[in-house]
Amino acid sequence: MNQIPDTSVGTVELADAAWRTSSRSQTSNCVEVAPLPAGPTAVALRDSKDRGGPVLLFRREQWRDFLTGTRNGEFDTR
């Protein structure tokens, strides 16, 4: 999957994305994140076990809010 449609910004190119696996990933819970070039869509996120599968796109503000919520324990399930 080299391009994905993003209705807010057109097509996002992923062929040259620099994907990184989370240091917190485990064998069954793996995600990869890729910063995207300048533009409103800043970050792509995918399941590392399904690299050709769906990709989530985040705007800068959304990604910042997600990271803040994660650091503050907003998504803890325990």
C-alpha positions as CSV (number, residue, x, y, z in Angstrom):
1,M,0.0,0.0,0.0
2,N,2.0,3.0,-1.3
3,Q,-0.8,5.6,-1.3
4,I,-3.9,5.9,0.8
5,P,-6.8,8.3,0.3
6,D,-7.3,11.0,2.9
7,T,-10.4,12.9,2.1
8,S,-9.2,16.0,3.9
9,V,-5.9,16.3,2.1
10,G,-6.1,14.1,-1.0
11,T,-3.7,11.2,-1.3
12,V,-0.9,10.5,1.2
13,E,2.2,8.9,-0.1
14,L,3.5,6.1,2.1
15,A,6.1,4.5,-0.1
16,D,9.0,6.4,1.5
17,A,7.6,6.5,5.0
18,A,10.1,5.7,7.7
19,W,8.2,3.2,9.8
20,R,9.3,2.6,13.4
21,T,8.1,-0.2,15.7
22,S,7.0,0.9,19.2
23,S,9.5,0.0,21.9
24,R,6.5,-1.1,23.9
25,S,5.4,-3.6,21.3
26,Q,5.0,-7.2,22.3
27,T,4.6,-10.3,20.0
28,S,0.9,-9.9,19.8
29,N,0.5,-6.1,20.2
30,C,2.7,-4.5,17.6
31,V,2.2,-1.1,16.0
32,E,4.4,1.0,13.7
33,V,4.4,4.7,13.4
34,A,5.7,6.9,10.6
35,P,6.1,10.7,10.6
36,L,4.8,12.1,7.3
37,P,6.2,15.1,5.4
38,A,4.9,18.6,5.9
39,G,1.2,18.9,5.6
40,P,-1.8,18.6,7.8
41,T,-1.5,14.8,8.1
42,A,1.5,14.3,10.4
43,V,1.6,10.7,11.4
44,A,0.6,7.3,10.0
45,L,0.0,4.3,12.3
46,R,-0.4,0.6,11.3
47,D,-0.3,-2.9,12.6
48,S,3.2,-4.3,12.1
49,K,1.8,-7.8,11.5
50,D,-0.3,-6.5,8.6
51,R,1.9,-4.0,6.8
52,G,-0.3,-4.0,3.7
53,G,-3.5,-3.5,5.8
54,P,-5.3,-0.4,7.0
55,V,-3.4,2.7,8.1
56,L,-4.6,5.3,10.5
57,L,-3.8,8.9,9.7
58,F,-3.5,11.6,12.4
59,R,-3.2,15.3,12.1
60,R,-0.6,17.0,14.3
61,E,-3.1,18.1,16.9
62,Q,-4.7,14.7,17.1
63,W,-1.4,12.9,17.5
64,R,-0.2,15.4,20.2
65,D,-3.5,14.9,22.1
66,F,-3.2,11.1,21.8
67,L,0.3,11.2,23.2
68,T,-0.7,13.5,26.0
69,G,-3.6,11.3,26.9
70,T,-1.3,8.2,26.9
71,R,1.2,9.9,29.1
72,N,-1.5,10.9,31.5
73,G,-3.0,7.4,31.8
74,E,-6.2,8.3,30.0
75,F,-6.3,5.0,28.1
76,D,-5.1,2.7,30.9
77,T,-7.4,-0.4,31.3
78,R,-6.2,-1.5,34.7
